[in-house]
Amino acid sequence: MKQQLVSLLTILISLYSFGQNIESTTRKFIDESQYTRINKDWTITADFKSGIGEYVKFFPIEVIDLKSGKKMNALQLDMYIKKPEIYKTAWVGLEEITDFINFVEKNVVPNLDMKLKKKSSEFIFNAKEMTLSYFVYERKRRLTIKLNDYDDSKIKNYTFWTETQVDKIPRLLEVLKTIK
């Protein structure tokens, strides 16, 4: 009985630890590099703004370990929210980009003009460091971007949402397609 209890406790601790601080491969690459350079292309961005001045910006990056010369491409997103007032950065690793493109192409873009009557539909993409949700309720549409729990921040899941910027989602798809 004691051995079963220890085994169960070990499994629970492992599951809890696995669910915490899930970092992208990009964050791991940066954290493991002693000297890092991040090249950002500010001509290729998808920007979403709220009516109260909050925003999320998506853009491609190239990360270089200056000691080893290894390089990695990824998507960076910068988020600014007012409550609490915070500026955060998250990354979507190259291994998640194809799924992100497929999700936006097959599930979001075809449904940008969706209208429902007394129903709703929500499309959700989960990456390691962020979650994107496209929600339709009757004639209303909303884009929500949450930063997942990838660090030891006191506040979990910083959230940005907008109803007026949903038509800019195709631009996000263009940005995603530039990352190789």
Backbone hydrogen bonds, N-H to C=O, Kabsch-Sander energy under -0.5 kcal/mol:
donor,donor_aa,acceptor,acceptor_aa,energy
5,L,1,M,-2.2
6,V,2,K,-2.2
7,S,3,Q,-2.3
8,L,4,Q,-2.6
9,L,5,L,-2.5
10,T,6,V,-2.4
11,I,7,S,-2.2
12,L,8,L,-2.5
13,I,9,L,-2.5
14,S,10,T,-2.3
15,L,11,I,-2.6
16,Y,12,L,-2.4
17,S,13,I,-2.6
18,F,14,S,-2.4
19,G,15,L,-1.7
20,Q,17,S,-1.0
22,I,149,D,-1.1
23,E,21,N,-0.8
28,K,24,S,-2.1
29,F,25,T,-2.3
30,I,26,T,-2.5
31,D,27,R,-2.8
32,E,28,K,-2.1
33,S,29,F,-0.8
33,S,30,I,-0.7
37,R,64,I,-2.2
39,N,37,R,-0.5
39,N,62,E,-3.0
40,K,38,I,-0.5
41,D,60,P,-1.4
42,W,40,K,-0.8
44,I,41,D,-1.2
45,T,43,T,-0.6
46,A,58,F,-2.1
48,F,56,V,-2.7
50,S,54,E,-2.7
53,G,50,S,-1.3
55,Y,80,Y,-1.9
56,V,48,F,-2.3
57,K,78,D,-2.4
58,F,46,A,-2.5
59,F,76,Q,-2.2
61,I,74,A,-2.5
62,E,39,N,-2.1
63,V,72,M,-3.7
64,I,37,R,-3.0
65,D,70,K,-2.8
66,L,35,Y,-2.2
66,L,64,I,-0.9
67,K,35,Y,-0.6
69,G,65,D,-2.9
72,M,63,V,-2.2
74,A,61,I,-2.0
75,L,92,V,-2.3
76,Q,59,F,-3.0
77,L,90,A,-2.7
78,D,57,K,-2.3
79,M,88,K,-3.2
80,Y,55,Y,-2.7
81,I,86,I,-2.3
83,K,84,P,-0.5
85,E,82,K,-0.5
86,I,81,I,-2.4
86,I,84,P,-0.6
88,K,79,M,-2.7
90,A,77,L,-2.4
92,V,75,L,-2.7
93,G,91,W,-0.5
94,L,73,N,-0.6
96,E,93,G,-2.1
97,I,93,G,-0.8
97,I,94,L,-0.8
98,T,94,L,-0.7
100,F,96,E,-2.0
101,I,97,I,-3.0
102,N,98,T,-2.6
103,F,99,D,-2.5
104,V,100,F,-2.4
105,E,101,I,-3.0
106,K,102,N,-2.7
107,N,103,F,-2.3
108,V,103,F,-1.0
108,V,104,V,-0.7
109,V,104,V,-2.7
111,N,108,V,-1.5
112,L,109,V,-1.5
114,M,111,N,-1.3
116,L,138,E,-1.7
118,K,116,L,-0.5
121,S,136,V,-2.5
123,F,134,Y,-3.0
125,F,132,L,-3.1
127,A,125,F,-0.6
127,A,130,M,-2.9
131,T,146,K,-2.7
132,L,125,F,-2.5
133,S,144,T,-2.9
134,Y,123,F,-2.8
135,F,133,S,-0.5
135,F,142,R,-2.9
136,V,121,S,-3.2
137,Y,140,K,-2.5
138,E,119,K,-1.5
140,K,137,Y,-2.7
142,R,135,F,-2.5
143,L,162,T,-2.8
144,T,133,S,-2.8
145,I,160,F,-3.0
146,K,131,T,-2.8
147,L,158,Y,-2.6
148,N,129,E,-1.8
148,N,146,K,-0.6
150,Y,148,N,-1.7
158,Y,147,L,-0.5
160,F,145,I,-2.6
162,T,143,L,-2.2
168,K,165,Q,-2.1
169,I,166,V,-1.9
171,R,168,K,-1.0
172,L,168,K,-1.1
173,L,169,I,-1.8
174,E,170,P,-1.8
175,V,171,R,-2.2
176,L,172,L,-2.6
177,K,173,L,-2.0
178,T,174,E,-0.6
178,T,175,V,-1.4
179,I,176,L,-1.4
180,K,178,T,-0.5
